[in-house]
Amino acid sequence: MRKNLKIPRIIKINWIKDTSISVVFNNGESRIIDIYGLLKNLNLVNSPAKILLEPEELSKVELLDHTLSWENIDQYITMRDGEKKRVPFEIGADVLFRYSKPEKSEILMKIGKMIKENRLKSGLTQQELALKSGTTRTYISRIENERSDIELGTLKKIIEAGLGKKIEISIK
């Protein structure tokens, strides 16, 4: 039987600030990569990659084959015939995912806060809200504490079935 591999891939660069980059992975999660911490963990601080500690050089990043790529770093590989070929500097998306931190989402913070406020106003415990909405107390806690994403269908169940309110969504 073949195992389903879940390989992280970067699908978008959100922003670059100083020596940090925010990206969106294919699991929908926005994560922040601290380049200094990454290079330090990978023991690359004294390699040609140290140029990335300069914000101007870091900002030359491109998204190539679902990972971050820099043409401005000299890196060569030796081909089978012995010829040296210049290639862009890349760090695998799996490594970038491992050494990144989740980015707090404003919308998730607002949703978690709204659910908690309305749950408390209704006099419900997390367990009672979970039972009414068909989820678990742990899941309600994770949403209220901004530790979990929430699917639209689940949000609808929590708001309408659990809290007895109507959900309204707008895009601005």
C-alpha positions, -999 to 999 in steps of 0.1 A, spaced: 0 0 0 14 34 -9 15 61 18 1 95 9 30 119 13 22 155 24 50 176 10 50 212 20 51 236 -9 51 274 -9 23 289 -30 27 326 -23 51 352 -8 30 375 14 57 400 25 93 406 32 104 427 61 140 432 74 153 396 75 119 378 77 96 365 50 59 356 53 48 328 29 16 307 23 21 270 22 -1 246 3 -19 236 36 -33 272 36 -11 283 66 8 316 65 42 312 82 70 335 90 106 325 82 133 342 102 162 341 78 189 346 104 175 319 126 172 296 96 208 301 85 220 297 120 201 264 125 214 251 91 249 263 99 250 286 69 257 319 86 293 319 73 284 306 38 276 327 7 240 326 19 249 352 46 242 378 20 205 371 28 210 389 61 210 422 41 173 431 35 180 444 0 195 411 -10 168 391 8 142 410 -12 155 395 -44 138 363 -36 116 345 -62 91 317 -59 104 289 -81 90 254 -81 71 260 -49 102 271 -28 122 302 -22 150 309 -47 178 335 -49 197 341 -81 219 366 -63 238 340 -44 267 323 -61 262 285 -59 276 259 -82 270 222 -86 293 197 -103 277 179 -132 285 142 -139 309 152 -166 328 174 -141 315 207 -155 305 232 -129 270 248 -134 257 279 -116 223 274 -100 201 296 -78 204 292 -40 173 273 -27 162 258 5 136 231 3 101 240 13 101 212 38 130 227 56 115 262 54 83 249 69 101 231 97 121 263 107 92 287 103 65 299 128 28 303 122 17 338 114 -11 351 135 -41 358 112 -61 389 120 -93 372 108 -87 341 130 -80 363 160 -113 382 154 -132 350 149 -118 334 180 -125 365 201 -161 367 187 -169 331 194 -155 333 230 -174 366 237 -207 352 224 -202 319 241 -197 336 274 -227 360 268 -248 329 262 -236 313 294 -221 283 276 -190 264 285 -167 253 257 -180 217 262 -216 228 259 -209 248 227 -190 219 213 -219 195 219 -244 219 204 -223 225 173 -210 189 167 -173 196 175 -151 190 205 -142 211 235 -105 210 224 -114 223 190 -135 252 205 -105 260 228 -81 260 199 -103 284 178 -108 307 208 -70 308 214 -61 312 177 -44 279 175 -64 264 147 -78 273 114 -115 269 109 -134 257 79 -164 278 68 -189 249 73 -176 244 108 -178 281 116 -214 281 104 -222 251 127 -206 268 157 -224 302 151 -258 290 140 -263 256 158 -240 263 188 -247 299 195 -280 303 178 -268 333 158 -267 341 120 -234 343 102 -227 371 77 -196 373 56 -183 401 35 -153 407 13 -138 442 13 
